Amino acid sequence: MNKEASGMLGILNRGGMIAFGPSVLGAMKKGHLLLLASDASPRSKKELLSNAENAGVEVLFVPSKEELGLPLGRDELSAVLILSKKGASSVKEKLMKGASK
């Protein structure tokens, strides 16, 4: 994950516009973008992908749980749900920008 996307996650976290940990599943219907770590457990991936599909939430994969957790002050996170439509758009744009370099 690039610096810009990490920074945006930090901003969204301070604004209360993301969910992570056990609250991801409960907030799925309010979400706009699910960031899922590629190294998350198969069971977690299956459950989160199924819930995201049912709620119509877009899913993007990030390389590791560590990369997903660090911008939010955690050691590791398997998934982060962005609750803001503009925030989701911004993070997606920043992730895609970093991937094309």
URMOKA-V650360 format. One record per run of one state. SS is the DSSP state (@ for helix, = for strand, . for the rest). FROM is the first residue (numbers start at 1). TO is the last residue. If there is no record, write none. Layout:
((SS | FROM | TO) (SS | FROM | TO))
This chain:
((. | 1 | 2) (@ | 3 | 14) (. | 15 | 17) (= | 18 | 20) (. | 21 | 22) (@ | 23 | 30) (. | 31 | 32) (= | 33 | 37) (. | 38 | 41) (@ | 42 | 55) (. | 56 | 57) (= | 58 | 62) (. | 63 | 64) (@ | 65 | 70) (. | 71 | 78) (= | 79 | 82) (. | 83 | 84) (@ | 85 | 99) (. | 100 | 101))
